Amino acid sequence: METLGSLVDKLVVTNLKIWKFEDIKRTSSDDHMIAEATRKTNVLNQQRTDLIQELDELVLELLGGSRKMKSYKQGETKIYGG
């Protein structure tokens, strides 16, 4: 089961990949590289859309009370800083 944090993490990674391939499309003069970057960008855009939908659904479930988030006290497991 996905958590809010895991979905946000996946969304960040997906966005970074999209930006990388957009840079390739913008700076490359190799038609094959541009076509491959375009294909990958299209796949990643669909993944991003799916992740945003999952995130929206999870937030609605949390707000509606049909799903609960576990809460951990960070102080109990902290091993740095004293």
CORUR-V399951 format. One record per pair of residues at least 12 apart in sequence whose C-alpha atoms are under 10 Angstrom apart, sorted by sequence separation. I is the first residue (numbers start at 1). J is the second residue. If there is no record, write none. Layout:
i	j
I	J
I	J
This chain:
i	j
21	33
22	34
24	36
25	37
21	34
24	37
25	38
23	37
24	38
21	36
22	37
21	37
22	38
25	41
20	37
21	38
21	39
22	40
18	37
21	40
22	41
18	38
21	41
20	41
18	40
19	41
17	40
18	41
21	44
17	41
18	42
18	43
15	41
18	44
14	41
17	44
18	45
17	45
15	44
14	44
15	45
18	48
14	45
15	47
11	44
14	47
15	48
14	48
13	48
11	47
12	48
10	47
11	48
14	51
10	48
11	49
11	50
11	51
10	51
11	52
8	51
7	51
8	52
11	55
7	52
7	54
8	55
7	55
6	55
4	54
5	55
4	55
7	58
2	54
3	55
4	56
2	55
4	58
3	58
4	59
2	58
4	62
4	69
3	69
3	70
